[in-house]
């Protein structure tokens, strides 16, 4: 067939799903030179993250992390938000895809709505507020949450009095929103639209939905008011939630003294819900909620987490777990709870459980929190079917271990919880990986669809009277729960040169950014102080905001009254308030002396240094090369492959050897990848964008050379720990995991003839010297154990462990394929 008339690739990408993964992917692509269509089913982007109070393991405010990304996404010239919309179908091939989108009516004109909220205040119809897990009510015209982007109201047709009267065959009644909207934004005549977009690739990031424990009849959810889900507790703890951050139980608004968390509700369960997988996040968020609940409680609070295995396998997770138990006093009880009962005559709740010693114990709690797992929404499953994207047995996207961002359909990529259950950091990292993969085939049309922002003329302030505006962030319990924010704001207002001072709940939210720009014009402000959290994460946002208001972006100073104050002095509110005043006073004095600064533009070396020739290093170098950038891959040994050379197959059974062979071939053949073996980095100098690195190559003589590059990627990998425990190195029958792999490949008869095999977990991990989980050991042990049983079904195989950490679908190996008589055995915490 002739290629004549065939279109070239399109420099635009569609991201389906506006949660944290979709937002990150959209920002990465838009900042890399591609136009992005961000499609979201609900009226606002944000996904589940806005419902969370804090994030683990740092206990950062969830909205403090998300708000800058929401605002940037909403204001980005090269991101078009398409809310209340759903993808119907996709036609074409990668590089040239036509996507059909169904946009459902909001019944509010987005161009006219200013988010003032008058319509909602006049609406007489109240309905259950799903965002707050039904703990309070919202109006039939609403925004999903206070910092929503876009900040546009939506009419809930199902509950609107006007539409319900029409459906009943009567003349439309009420219309209070229409009557009181001064901007004439209400449009009851809006219809469903079908729009087609041309893009080069598509990223699916539709997220997940929390499991509904109402499907179980043993926990009393829905009938016992003090049995709540983990999502509901997040809303109870949030300053923007129904209880304004005050920890009270729903039944009588009394502060609880004892709270229990029940793990694995809707996860690791094939009997009642068929969700045999581990949802991966529940252990950590339960620990976080227990710690935060203690901080919110005015008195002593007993917190107990009932669990099967504590799966704190991520970076800094094990430390978080240990601190919660040892420093915060959170109780951990290894037992799976069958049912929750009401204590007669009260709203208290009774739990009976068996201890590890076999003793039956009964405890009474004021509240019970169900740690619900993740699952795919029916709408997501239907979307995958329409797009011909294959799903696994649990309805997550089916991907390869070697290309986790690629779906079964060419040109369609995946990230976030839709691929498998994962936490926020994992979703963000995977979103960036998906953005990279989705843009590789489009590298030649970068910047062909993007727009350029026109900024207002910059106000000259040097000859003006200094007029400072101060914006103090309450930030929920993070700042306002400790320091007296109104007192700090009043103090700031009285400082010299300050012409305006105000307090905001979340200064980084989109509505507050718009207010800052408006106040700058109204008050003639020419210097700005923001008293909130870390400049490291938020200063770029505020600089952008004041520049859009016509000020030089360097006429701003941030007073870090959270990280450097309220977080440090949680038990000293008076001192924290005094310190906040000092920090604000210093910021005002400093910004009063600030002068406009202008960045210098310097050329950038458009190449990368990748240090480490394992799988991560090779994939990084190849990904850069596929996008048109040169990459120098430096490896200290004489061959590529790293630790992957010690592996035979993945936990899914895929051949590591075959993948590695293909990857090495692709890297060494690529014209934009230079591979340098037997070489190490000696030193690096200069600045970002223009680094100079000294490389030292081994050989008959040491040879030194210099390399210039714009960025560096460190992929130096890891290595198995050297140990002398358990007679390793002394007895030939005591092996490490890589020794066993080699033996099974080289001398299988020796392994096959063994009568008993014992795996000892956590050797060198989860200890005082190394307080972290190595993450791969449980999966590898069970994979190896199953392999041994395949070689010799009569072999007795034991796994001695503290917690089996087979997160995600790895749980299938642990639960379903290990013979009952050879089931893993738990090792006590204090082993010798």
BELBELMO-V654151 format. One record per run of one state. SS is the DSSP state (helix for helix, strand for strand, loop for the rest). FROM is the first residue (numbers start at 1). LEN is the number of residues. If there is no record, write none. Layout:
<<SS/FROM/LEN> <SS/FROM/LEN>>
//
This chain:
<<loop/1/11> <strand/12/5> <loop/17/3> <helix/20/11> <loop/31/4> <strand/35/5> <loop/40/5> <strand/45/1> <loop/46/3> <helix/49/3> <loop/52/2> <strand/54/2> <loop/56/4> <strand/60/2> <helix/62/14> <loop/76/3> <strand/79/4> <loop/83/2> <strand/85/9> <loop/94/2> <strand/96/8> <loop/104/4> <strand/108/1> <loop/109/9> <helix/118/5> <loop/123/3> <strand/126/3> <loop/129/1> <helix/130/3> <loop/133/4> <strand/137/3> <loop/140/1> <strand/141/2> <loop/143/6> <strand/149/1> <loop/150/4> <strand/154/2> <loop/156/5> <helix/161/7> <loop/168/8> <helix/176/5> <loop/181/5> <strand/186/1> <loop/187/6> <strand/193/7> <loop/200/1> <strand/201/4> <loop/205/4> <strand/209/2> <loop/211/2> <helix/213/3> <loop/216/11> <strand/227/3> <helix/230/8> <loop/238/20> <strand/258/8> <loop/266/3> <strand/269/1> <loop/270/5> <strand/275/1> <loop/276/2> <strand/278/1> <loop/279/3> <helix/282/15> <loop/297/5> <strand/302/6> <loop/308/9> <helix/317/10> <loop/327/4> <strand/331/4> <loop/335/6> <strand/341/2> <loop/343/6> <strand/349/6> <loop/355/5> <strand/360/6> <loop/366/1> <strand/367/6> <loop/373/1> <strand/374/2> <loop/376/2> <helix/378/9> <loop/387/4> <strand/391/1> <loop/392/5> <strand/397/1> <loop/398/2> <strand/400/1> <loop/401/2> <strand/403/1> <loop/404/2> <strand/406/1> <loop/407/5> <strand/412/3> <loop/415/1> <helix/416/3> <loop/419/5> <helix/424/17> <loop/441/2> <helix/443/3> <loop/446/22> <strand/468/6> <loop/474/11> <helix/485/9> <loop/494/4> <strand/498/7> <loop/505/5> <helix/510/14> <loop/524/3> <strand/527/6> <loop/533/2> <helix/535/14> <loop/549/7> <strand/556/5> <loop/561/1> <helix/562/5> <loop/567/6> <helix/573/20> <loop/593/14> <strand/607/5> <loop/612/2> <strand/614/1> <helix/615/12> <loop/627/3> <strand/630/5> <loop/635/6> <strand/641/1> <helix/642/5> <loop/647/2> <strand/649/1> <loop/650/5> <strand/655/1> <helix/656/14> <loop/670/3> <strand/673/4> <loop/677/2> <strand/679/9> <loop/688/2> <strand/690/8> <loop/698/5> <strand/703/7> <loop/710/1> <strand/711/4> <loop/715/10> <helix/725/3> <loop/728/9> <helix/737/10> <loop/747/1> <helix/748/5> <loop/753/3> <strand/756/5> <loop/761/16> <helix/777/15> <loop/792/4> <strand/796/6> <loop/802/6> <strand/808/1> <loop/809/2> <helix/811/6> <loop/817/3> <helix/820/3> <loop/823/2> <strand/825/2> <loop/827/6>>
//
